[in-house]
Amino acid sequence: MAKRGGRTPVSGIQKNIRLAKKQQGYVLTPAHFAAFVGGIGSGKSYSGCVRALMAAGGFLAGQQIPTPN
């Protein structure tokens, strides 16, 4: 792989992520504006990060979404 700016480009990364049932419901909801409310240690930040990473990769609610790039 060619390096750009001292960094190696990465493509084709796959990661299996385990989510609780409530977290999975939040991550896979088709709602554009979704909220996950819970107590300390319920996985709000973790599931929010998973949802954000999926959206950045072009997926929302498990579906491919059109991206402007």
C-alpha positions in Angstrom: 0.0 0.0 0.0 1.2 3.5 -0.8 1.6 5.9 2.1 0.0 9.3 2.0 1.3 11.9 4.5 3.0 9.3 6.6 -0.3 7.3 7.0 -1.3 4.0 5.4 -4.7 4.1 3.8 -7.1 1.5 5.3 -10.0 -0.2 3.5 -12.2 -3.2 4.0 -12.2 -3.2 7.8 -14.8 -5.4 9.3 -15.5 -5.8 13.0 -18.1 -8.0 14.7 -19.8 -5.9 17.4 -21.9 -7.4 20.2 -24.8 -5.3 21.4 -27.5 -5.8 24.0 -31.1 -6.0 22.7 -31.9 -2.4 23.7 -28.6 -1.1 22.2 -29.4 -3.0 19.0 -32.8 -1.4 18.8 -31.3 2.0 19.1 -28.4 1.4 16.6 -30.8 -0.1 14.0 -33.7 2.3 14.3 -34.7 4.0 11.1 -35.5 7.2 13.0 -33.3 10.1 11.8 -33.3 11.6 15.3 -33.1 8.8 17.9 -32.4 8.9 21.7 -31.1 6.2 24.0 -31.8 7.0 27.6 -30.4 4.9 30.4 -28.5 4.8 33.6 -24.8 4.7 34.3 -23.2 1.8 32.5 -26.1 1.1 30.2 -24.0 1.5 27.0 -25.3 4.8 25.8 -21.9 6.1 24.6 -20.9 2.8 23.1 -24.1 2.4 21.1 -23.9 6.0 20.1 -20.4 5.5 18.7 -21.5 2.3 16.9 -24.4 4.3 15.3 -22.1 7.2 14.3 -19.5 4.8 12.8 -22.1 3.0 10.8 -23.5 6.3 9.5 -20.0 7.5 8.6 -19.6 4.3 6.7 -22.8 4.9 4.8 -25.2 2.8 6.8 -28.2 3.8 8.8 -30.7 1.3 10.3 -28.7 -1.5 8.6 -29.4 0.0 5.2 -27.0 1.6 2.7 -27.6 5.3 2.6 -26.6 7.8 -0.1 -23.6 9.9 0.9 -22.6 13.2 -0.6 -19.0 12.0 -1.1 
